[in-house]
Every structure is written in C-alpha cells, then in structure tokens.
Amino acid sequence: MIIWLNGTFGAGKTTTSKELTALVPDSRVFDAEQVGYMLWHVLGVPKNFQDFPPWRGLVVETARQVLDHVGGTLVVPQTVLTEQYWREIHDGLTEAGIPVHHVVLHTDRDTLVRRIETDTVPESVKARQWRLDHLTAYEQALPWLRREARVIDTTDIAPARVAETIVAGVRAG
C-alpha cells in the first residue's frame, strides 16, 4: 500500500510522513525526489524533474520493487501539481496492484507563507523563494486535487493528529 501525501510546500508533508511511519506498522518513507535527483546526471537538471517522463515511470517501478522486496506501506511525501503526471503515477501503481491512498495536506495561503518564511531547515531556507513562487500553482491545482484525493486541512492541527486522521481514513477505506 502507498499513502501519498500531496500538497504544496509548507503544508506539513515531511513532518506528517514521519508521524505516519510511527503509527503504521511496517511502513517507511519513500522520497520520490531522490528518483529525480538520480536522473539529473543522465538527463540534465530540469526546471522540474517531474517533467521527465522517466521520473514518473521510475517512481512507479521503484515503489513496486521496494514493496515487492520489503512489503508493508510506503509513505510518499511528494507534491504533484500536474494532473496528467498524477494520473500516470496513480494508474501505474494501480496497474501494479498497489493500493494508493492519496491525501492532500492543505492550509490557507497566509499560514503557508508563514510556515515557509519561518522554516529554519537549511535546505528549506535555500528553497524559500522557490516554495513561495509555487503557491499559485498549488492553488490552481486545487480543483483537480479535491476530486482525486482526500483533503485534510492542516492549518490548526498538529502533525501527529493529522497522521491519526490519515490512518483512520485508510482503515475506513
């Protein structure tokens, strides 16, 4: 099984994924960005590695092989804002027989901006402007995200509670 945490930068995907792996037995975080980084030396550094069709296919194949090897659950904290890309990933995972629980962590713009601007993790500080620049793309993707996923408002909810809500939803089907 895969629990895919979508949403824009600052919604709490990374923190929630850590909370989820503490709650879900035999689960681990699968960072799909690492697949993108792996492709850089072959395909060059793109504006967005998700634009590379091999990234989407390799995310599916890597997840399939990891699950075949270790079983359990993969928690994937990865923003995907292009509906076509999400469809390719979702359909590939489904065709591989992997159940996917797609969850969007959402919060209002003001909260997102505050979280991004006060994030002190060194990698986040370096990417601050990039993260802020992508808020509009997230807002534009919200209509299809709302159709394709369970949306959880993380504005005033601690990550541990968000993780509990996700687990309850997965158990409920």
C-alpha positions in Angstrom: 0.0 0.0 0.0 1.0 3.6 -0.6 -0.1 6.6 1.3 0.8 9.5 -0.9 0.9 12.9 0.8 0.4 15.7 -1.7 0.0 19.4 -1.1 2.1 22.4 -1.5 5.4 23.2 0.2 4.8 24.0 3.8 1.6 22.0 4.3 3.3 19.5 6.5 4.1 16.5 4.3 7.5 15.7 5.6 6.6 16.1 9.3 3.4 14.2 8.8 5.2 11.4 6.9 7.4 10.8 10.0 4.4 10.7 12.2 2.7 8.2 9.9 5.6 5.8 9.9 5.5 5.8 13.7 1.8 4.8 13.6 1.7 2.4 10.6 3.5 -0.9 11.2 6.0 -1.9 8.5 5.9 1.5 6.9 8.8 3.6 5.6 9.1 6.9 3.8 9.8 6.8 0.1 11.3 10.1 -1.1 10.3 10.2 -4.8 12.5 13.3 -5.2 15.5 11.0 -4.9 14.5 9.4 -8.2 14.5 12.8 -9.8 18.0 13.6 -8.4 19.2 10.2 -9.8 18.1 11.3 -13.3 20.0 14.6 -13.2 23.3 13.2 -14.3 21.7 11.4 -17.3 19.1 14.0 -18.4 20.4 17.2 -17.0 19.0 19.5 -14.4 15.5 20.4 -15.4 13.3 23.2 -14.2 11.1 20.5 -12.7 12.3 16.8 -12.8 8.6 15.7 -12.8 8.5 16.9 -16.4 10.8 14.0 -17.3 8.5 11.0 -18.3 11.2 8.6 -16.9 10.7 10.1 -13.4 7.1 9.2 -13.3 7.7 5.7 -14.6 10.7 5.1 -12.3 8.7 6.3 -9.3 6.1 3.7 -10.0 8.7 0.9 -10.7 10.8 1.8 -7.7 7.9 1.8 -5.4 6.7 -1.5 -6.8 10.1 -3.2 -6.4 10.6 -1.8 -2.9 7.2 -3.1 -1.9 7.9 -6.5 -3.5 11.1 -6.7 -1.5 10.0 -5.4 1.9 6.2 -5.3 1.9 4.4 -3.0 4.2 3.5 0.5 3.4 5.3 3.3 1.6 4.6 6.9 2.7 5.3 9.2 -0.2 5.6 12.9 0.8 5.6 14.4 -2.7 3.9 17.4 -4.3 2.5 16.6 -7.7 0.5 19.5 -9.1 0.1 18.4 -12.7 -3.0 16.3 -13.1 -1.6 14.3 -16.1 1.5 13.4 -14.0 -0.5 12.3 -11.1 -2.7 10.2 -13.4 0.3 8.5 -14.9 1.7 7.7 -11.4 -1.6 6.6 -9.9 -2.5 4.4 -12.9 0.9 2.8 -12.9 0.6 2.0 -9.3 -2.9 0.7 -9.7 -1.9 -1.5 -12.7 0.9 -2.9 -10.4 -1.7 -3.9 -7.9 -0.7 -1.4 -5.3 -3.5 0.3 -3.4 -3.0 4.1 -3.2 -4.4 6.4 -0.6 -4.0 9.9 -2.0 -4.1 12.6 0.7 -3.7 16.4 0.2 -2.5 18.3 3.2 -4.0 21.8 2.8 -3.8 25.1 4.6 -4.6 28.6 3.8 -2.1 30.8 1.9 -1.3 33.0 4.9 -0.4 30.0 7.0 1.7 28.5 4.2 3.6 31.8 3.8 4.3 32.0 7.5 5.4 28.4 7.6 7.7 28.8 4.6 9.2 32.1 5.9 9.9 30.7 9.4 11.2 27.3 8.3 14.8 27.1 9.6 15.9 23.8 8.0 18.9 24.8 5.8 17.6 23.2 2.6 14.2 24.9 3.2 15.8 28.3 3.7 17.7 27.9 0.4 14.4 27.0 -1.4 12.3 29.6 0.3 11.6 31.8 -2.7 11.0 28.8 -4.9 8.5 27.4 -2.4 6.7 30.8 -2.3 6.7 31.1 -6.0 4.8 27.7 -6.3 1.8 28.7 -4.1 -0.2 29.9 -7.1 0.4 26.7 -9.0 -0.9 24.8 -6.0 -4.0 27.0 -5.8 -4.6 26.4 -9.5 -4.3 22.6 -9.0 -6.7 22.5 -6.1 -9.9 21.7 -8.1 -8.5 18.5 -9.5 -6.7 17.7 -6.3 -10.0 17.9 -4.5 -11.5 15.4 -7.0 -8.7 13.0 -6.8 -7.7 13.0 -3.1 -8.9 13.3 0.5 -8.1 16.8 1.6 -7.1 17.4 5.2 -6.9 21.0 6.4 -3.7 21.2 8.5 -4.0 24.8 9.5 -4.6 24.3 13.2 -3.9 20.6 13.6 -0.7 19.1 14.9 1.1 16.7 12.6 0.5 13.8 15.0 -3.2 14.4 14.8 -3.1 14.8 11.0 -1.3 11.4 10.9 -4.0 9.8 13.1 -6.7 11.2 10.8 -5.0 9.7 7.8 -4.7 6.3 9.4 -8.3 6.4 10.4 -9.3 7.2 6.8 -7.1 4.4 5.4 -8.6 1.9 7.9 -12.1 3.1 6.9 -11.3 2.6 3.3 
